[in-house]
Amino acid sequence: MKKLRLEKEEKEILDAIENGNWEAVQPKKAALNHYAQIAKNTFRKDQRMNIRISKADLNLIKVKAAEEGIPYQTLVASIIHKYAARNLLAA
């Protein structure tokens, strides 16, 4: 089995957990609500878009989505999001 390479801080945390010295801190309710709202807004899909693409391209997208085990609409939305966020470069 391959051994993980941990950074110093990660190693200290792991050692504390294994030695029983780790105490979980409960986050404040206001902070939880704040971050829950941010997450909800991030993943909210509130716009619809219609595009025309070739049948061959759509079939290729469906095959790729099936390989990933996700709906093709989810794959297309992910590609658009990555491109918009500059995490996917144009060819």
HELIX and SHEET records of a PDB file:
HELIX    1   1 LYS A    8  GLU A   18  1                                  11    
HELIX    2   2 LYS A   29  PHE A   43  1                                  15    
HELIX    3   3 LYS A   55  GLU A   68  1                                  14    
HELIX    4   4 TYR A   72  ALA A   84  1                                  13    
END                                                                             
